[in-house]
């Protein structure tokens, strides 16, 4: 398009130089050149404006995504803090329960020792003249092992249902 316009312009200029008269037809050919340049410039400007609009829309999308990411981050942080507080509360409860279990276990041992002492006093007070033989007193040991204590202390690693350490 530009080449054709330049050829026509050159032809018109050469005709003008030879004849010296500028006809309306030749004038329209000459005016066509600035019109085409103007049209090319406007086309390029429109293309640049479209690219700029696309860039603006991408920027708006990125801003929206970053805003959503910040909201999610704040929500996750709040959730983390609440979970941490709940875990600390659960650990305090577990420690309290462990102390209560130790206290109850000690009380049970003391009660068992009192029962044994009372039973041995009862055996000693029975007369040897009776023909009944004294009954043996069985003191049963606790079934609690160190593994149980480790469980209550929370020092042992627990296994979840998938078999992975927690």
Order of alpha helices (4+ residues) and beta strands (2+ residues): alpha-alpha-alpha
